[in-house]
Amino acid sequence: MEHDTHVTSAWVLHPDIYGANQRREASFALEEAISLAAALPELEVVGSTIVKLPKPHAGMLFGKGKIQELKQLFKSHEVELVLIDGSVTPVQQRNLEKEWGVKLLDRTGLILEIFSDRARTREGVLQVEMAALSYQRTRLVRAWTHLERQRGGLGFVGGPGETQIESDRRAIDEQLVRLRRQLTKVVKTRELHRKARAKVPFPIVALVGYTNAGKSTLFNRVTGADVMAKDMLFATLDPTMRSVELPDGPEIILSDTVGFISDLPTELVAAFRATLEEVLAADLILHVRDIAHPDTDIQAQDVQDILTTLGVGENTKQIEVWNKVDLLDPERQDAMRAGANRDDDIYAISSVTGEGLEDLFSAIAVALESERTTEVLDLAFSQGKQRAWLFKEGLVEDEQQDETGFHVTVRWTQRQAKQFTSL
C-alpha cells in the first residue's frame, strides 16, 4: 500500500536587492536556498529565479509587472509554495499569497520548518516550538480590520470585544511561558547529564562547520556510527556524541553539531544556543570546511562569527579541516595540500576516501596533549573533597605534605581547571 504523502511543488526566489550589503554572489545564494528546500522531503523544487530588485516595495516586495510575470510562471508550473530567500514582512506575505494563490515562506520560515523536521531530542523539539511561536507572533497582522473579527463579551475568552488578533497573541504568549518552563526542566536534566559526562576524564572534541561541509560524514567515518549523513543542509540538529579511541592517542568524546548558516535570523541563533552548548564545553574544536565550495572563505567567516556570538573564547584550541579535497581537480588538490602543510593547524582531508585522516588523528592527539598544563596546587587539610576529586580524575602527578597542607602537582586541561574551581 502506498503512503499518501503529498509532495508540494515549490519555486525558490532569491531577491537580489541592488546596493544591499550582500557578500555572496546571487547565484550561490540561490543554490544554497535550493539546497535548504531540498532538506525537506515533502518539497519538490520545480524551478528557481533570481529577481533583481532596485529596492523592495513596502506592500508587495516586488513591482507590479514582476508580480504578474511571476504569477503566470507559477500558474504554468502548478506551483503550490513559493520560498523567498530573504525576509518578508507579514503584510508582504499576505498580499503575495493572495495575489499568486500560493502559500509563501520566507527564509526564517523555511529554516524553522527544517529545524522542526530534524529535531530529535526533547530539548530540540521545545526550542523549535519556541522559535516558531515567536516567529508566528510577529506574523499576526491585522488582516481583518474591515470586518474587525471580534469575540463575544462573555468574559471567559478575554475581555468583551477582544479582537481575534489580541487573543491569538495572548494564547501564543501563554504557550511560550509553558514551553519556557518545560525547557528549564529539560535543561536542568541535561546539566545533570553534562555533569556526569564532565566526570568522564575524556576530552571533548566538537565538530563545527557550515551546513553541508561534511561533518556527519567525517563523524561516521571516525566513529563507525550511523549518524544521518545525507547531502542535505541541516541533516544534523541535535548533537550526537560518541566515545572514540584515537589510534596511538587518547580516548575522546566526539560531538557532531548542527550546521551553521549565513544570516541565521537572530531569534533562531538564540533558540539553538543550547544545541551548540556542547561546543562551549569542548577542549578542542574541529572546524570542518567544504574546501571545494566556491564560497568556502565566506562560509568559514560565518562559522567564526557564530562561534564568537556563542562566546567560544580564543583560548579554545581549533583545528581547521579542509574537507572534500577529492572533489578538486588534481592541480588544486596539490595546492590545497601544500597550503595545509604550511600551517600547523590546517589539515586537508576527504571524509569519503579517508585521505589525510591519519595525520588529522595525530594532530588531535598532539593538540589535546599540548592543551594540558602542569600546576602546583596548595590545598589545606580541610580541602579533602577537592583533593579526592583530583585523584579520582587521575590528574595528580606528585604530592608533598607539610604542616600547612598538601602541595599537589597536577597536569590538566583548562576545562578540568575550571571544573576544579567550581567544586
Helices and strands as residue ranges (DSSP letters): E 8-17, H 26-38, E 43-53, H 64-76, E 81-84, H 90-100, E 103-106, H 107-118, H 122-139, H 164-198, E 204-209, H 215-223, E 240-245, E 251-256, H 266-271, G 274-276, H 277-280, E 284-290, H 296-310, E 317-323, G 325-327, H 330-342, E 346-348, H 357-370, E 373-379, H 384-392, E 396-402, E 405-412, H 414-421
